[in-house]
Amino acid sequence: MAEPGDPRTPEDDFDDQVGFCSPQSVAGRPVEREPEPILASEPEHVPERAVAEPEPAAPTPQPALEPAPAFVSRAERRRALDEEPKDRLTWALTIYALILFAVPTLGFSAVLGLLAVTGRTVNASPFLLSHYVYQQRTLWTAAIAALVGLILIVVNLGIFVLFLLAVWTIARGAAGLWRLKNAQPISNPRTWLF
């Protein structure tokens, strides 16, 4: 047994067993796995430590946004809009209304809109997908900016930030609503501007 002050060897390192971190404990030890039992008529009892943990589910891939064509006639846009399910169009219009009413309701309708639009990109057409992404980006950015504005009220900058946020939110909501009513997709839904 080693005495205090003796040089330590890797075999003397028991820090990883008592909760301390050492270079050897960080490197880890190879784990010996028991071989998988061959299926027989009766399943054998597998010890609990040999059971592999399930792998986490892969994240759902987000559909890619297609760029909007350079020129599409108004009749073609109207035809594409008529092909959309009416409930999805009504849903998109409702979210834009909640965005526009965010300022008069002091953000309450924005919270409702954020809850309503989250997860709506799953089965959407490219036309509605551009509007849903635009709405999500508007509402999440507004929520974060409102939180920053409320914190900055302490140093008298918050009122200015909240005023700019109100103007920005109403302008984005109006621009998105105008494009939806004219059957136009949002050309770049991930932009910070309009």
C-alpha positions in Angstrom: 0.0 0.0 0.0 1.2 3.4 -0.8 2.2 5.9 1.8 1.3 9.6 1.7 3.8 11.4 -0.5 4.7 8.3 -2.6 4.4 8.8 -6.4 1.0 7.5 -7.7 0.6 5.0 -10.5 -2.5 4.5 -12.6 -3.3 1.3 -10.7 -3.4 3.4 -7.4 -6.0 5.8 -8.8 -9.3 5.1 -7.1 -10.6 8.6 -7.5 -13.2 7.6 -10.1 -14.7 5.1 -7.6 -15.3 7.7 -5.0 -16.6 10.5 -7.2 -13.5 12.5 -7.9 -12.4 13.4 -11.4 -8.9 12.3 -12.5 -7.4 11.9 -16.0 -7.9 8.1 -15.8 -11.5 8.4 -14.7 -12.3 10.9 -17.5 -10.7 8.5 -20.1 -13.2 5.9 -18.9 -12.9 2.1 -18.9 -13.9 -0.2 -21.6 -17.2 -1.8 -20.9 -17.4 -5.5 -21.3 -20.7 -6.6 -22.7 -22.1 -10.0 -22.4 -22.9 -11.7 -25.7 -26.5 -11.7 -26.8 -28.1 -15.0 -26.0 -29.2 -17.1 -28.9 -32.9 -17.4 -29.1 -34.0 -20.7 -27.7 -37.4 -22.2 -27.0 -37.5 -20.5 -23.6 -36.0 -17.1 -23.2 -33.2 -16.9 -20.7 -33.3 -14.3 -18.0 -31.1 -11.4 -19.1 -29.5 -9.4 -16.2 -30.7 -5.8 -16.1 -27.3 -4.3 -16.6 -26.9 -6.1 -20.0 -30.2 -4.6 -21.3 -29.4 -1.9 -23.8 -31.1 1.4 -23.3 -33.4 2.5 -26.1 -31.9 5.0 -28.4 -33.4 8.5 -28.4 -35.8 9.2 -31.2 -34.4 11.1 -34.1 -35.7 14.6 -34.5 -38.4 15.1 -37.0 -36.9 16.6 -40.2 -38.3 20.0 -41.1 -39.4 20.4 -44.6 -37.2 22.5 -46.8 -38.5 25.8 -47.9 -38.7 26.2 -51.6 -37.8 29.6 -53.0 -40.8 31.6 -54.4 -40.9 31.8 -58.2 -39.9 35.1 -59.7 -43.2 35.9 -61.4 -46.5 34.2 -60.9 -49.7 35.7 -62.4 -52.5 36.7 -60.1 -54.8 34.1 -61.6 -52.3 31.3 -60.8 -51.9 32.6 -57.2 -55.7 32.7 -56.8 -56.0 29.2 -58.2 -53.3 27.9 -55.8 -55.1 29.7 -52.9 -58.4 28.0 -53.8 -56.7 24.6 -53.7 -55.6 25.2 -50.1 -58.0 23.7 -47.4 -60.2 26.5 -46.0 -59.5 25.5 -42.4 -55.7 26.0 -42.9 -56.3 29.4 -44.5 -58.6 30.4 -41.7 -56.0 29.2 -39.2 -53.3 31.3 -40.9 -55.6 34.4 -41.0 -56.4 33.8 -37.3 -52.7 33.8 -36.3 -52.1 37.0 -38.2 -55.1 38.6 -36.4 -53.5 37.4 -33.0 -50.2 39.0 -34.1 -52.0 42.3 -34.9 -53.9 42.3 -31.6 -50.7 41.6 -29.6 -50.1 45.3 -28.9 -53.6 46.3 -27.7 -53.9 43.1 -25.5 -50.4 43.7 -24.1 -49.1 40.4 -25.5 -51.8 38.1 -24.4 -53.0 37.4 -28.0 -49.3 36.9 -29.0 -49.0 34.1 -26.4 -52.1 32.5 -27.8 -50.8 32.9 -31.3 -47.4 31.4 -30.3 -49.1 28.4 -28.8 -51.3 28.0 -31.9 -48.6 28.2 -34.5 -46.0 26.0 -32.9 -45.9 22.7 -34.7 -48.1 23.8 -37.6 -45.4 23.1 -40.2 -45.8 19.4 -40.4 -48.4 18.9 -43.2 -48.4 22.3 -44.8 -48.1 23.2 -48.5 -45.0 25.3 -49.4 -47.4 28.3 -49.7 -48.7 28.0 -46.1 -45.4 26.7 -44.8 -43.8 30.0 -45.7 -46.5 31.9 -43.7 -46.2 29.5 -40.7 -42.4 29.9 -40.5 -42.9 33.7 -40.8 -45.5 33.7 -38.1 -43.4 31.6 -35.8 -40.3 33.7 -36.3 -42.3 36.9 -35.7 -43.9 35.6 -32.4 -40.7 34.1 -31.0 -38.7 37.2 -31.7 -41.4 39.4 -30.2 -41.5 37.2 -27.1 -37.7 37.5 -26.6 -37.7 41.2 -27.4 -40.5 41.8 -24.9 -38.7 40.0 -22.2 -35.5 42.1 -22.9 -37.6 45.2 -23.0 -39.2 44.4 -19.6 -35.8 43.8 -18.1 -34.4 47.1 -19.6 -37.2 49.1 -18.0 -34.9 49.3 -15.0 -32.4 51.4 -16.9 -35.0 53.4 -18.8 -34.3 51.8 -22.1 -37.2 49.3 -21.9 -39.9 51.7 -23.0 -38.0 52.5 -26.2 -37.4 48.8 -26.9 -41.1 47.9 -26.3 -42.2 50.8 -28.6 -39.9 49.6 -31.4 -41.2 46.0 -30.8 -44.8 47.2 -31.0 -44.2 48.9 -34.4 -42.2 46.0 -35.7 -44.8 43.4 -34.7 -47.7 45.3 -36.2 -45.7 45.9 -39.4 -44.8 42.3 -39.8 -48.3 41.1 -39.0 -49.8 43.5 -41.6 -47.2 42.6 -44.2 -47.9 38.9 -43.8 -51.7 39.4 -43.8 -51.4 41.4 -47.0 -49.4 38.7 -48.7 -51.8 36.0 -47.5 -54.8 37.9 -48.8 -53.1 38.4 -52.2 -52.2 34.7 -52.4 -48.5 35.4 -52.2 -46.0 33.3 -50.3 -43.5 34.9 -48.0 -40.4 35.1 -50.3 -38.0 34.9 -47.4 -39.8 33.8 -44.2 -36.6 33.7 -42.1 -35.8 37.4 -42.6 -35.9 39.9 -39.7 -37.6 42.5 -41.9 -40.8 42.4 -43.9 
